[in-house]
Every structure is written in C-alpha cells, then in structure tokens.
Amino acid sequence: QGEFVESGGGLVQPGGSLRLSCEVSGRPRYFMAWYRQTPGKDRERVASSNYVGDSVWYKDSVKGRFTISRDNAKKTVYLQMDSLKPEETAVYYCNEFPDPSSNWGEGTQVTVSS
C-alpha cells in the first residue's frame, strides 16, 4: 500500500455530490491537499488544509462548493464536493503541500456527466 490511497470517486450527474477519502500512511503530514488532473493538463491543487483544519485554501472555482476536512486519528483527509460540474471530471489525488511526495497514489476517478 502506498502513502496515499484515494477512494470515493464515481459517476455523478451535474449538480450532484461526492465525498472523497484519502488514507494516509506513515508519518503525520502537516499540510495536505487535494489535486486533480485531466488528460493533457497539469495536475492542479483544488484544496488544502493544515493539520488542525483551521487554515484552509480553495481554488477560486470551487469555493463554496468543496470542503476539505481531516480526521487525524484515522489518518484520513476528506473532500466533500457539492454542485459538481462536468468540467470537474478528472482523477483526484491527495498528497502533501507545498512539497508533494513523489509517491503519488492512483487517484480516484470523478466523472460528472448526465
């Protein structure tokens, strides 16, 4: 098992919701982020959070719709995604921020389509 194991993706209609989970193994990670990537494009950060969750950041286009949270006892990071749009179809990954580990997980596919 890798450092990061993402799950929770799937097919959802526009306007729908998904909750992604990321199980983190190994040492505690202070800053964690969710990233996404579509074919032919660079991976982009969509949300990040410090260890206690009182310092969070969101990409402008997801503000008010996505929520990052952490359960440090379970070593899990979540991304609640509401009001999803077709252009947000991508593979979603979690990793550290600002210096991601080179050991990226497999990600979880999110497809927003009617």
Residue, then its C-alpha position, 0 to 999 in steps of 0.5 A: q500500500g502506498e502513502f496515499v490511497e484515494s477512494g470515493g470517486g464515481l459517476v455523478q450527474p451535474g449538480g450532484s455530490l461526492r465525498l472523497s477519502c484519502e488514507v494516509s500512511g506513515r508519518p503525520r503530514y502537516f499540510m495536505a491537499w487535494y489535486r486533480q488532473t485531466p488528460g493533457k493538463d497539469r495536475e492542479r491543487v483544488a484544496s488544502s488544509n493544515y493539520v488542525g483544519d483551521s487554515v484552509w485554501y480553495k481554488d477560486s472555482v470551487k469555493g463554496r462548493f468543496t470542503i476539505s476536512r481531516d480526521n487525524a486519528k484515522k489518518t484520513v483527509y476528506l473532500q466533500m464536493d457539492s454542485l459538481k460540474p462536468e468540467e470537474t471530471a478528472v482523477y483526484y489525488c491527495n498528497e502533501f503541500p507545498d512539497p508533494s511526495s513523489n509517491w503519488g497514489e492512483g487517484t480516484q476517478v470523478t466523472v460528472s456527466s448526465 
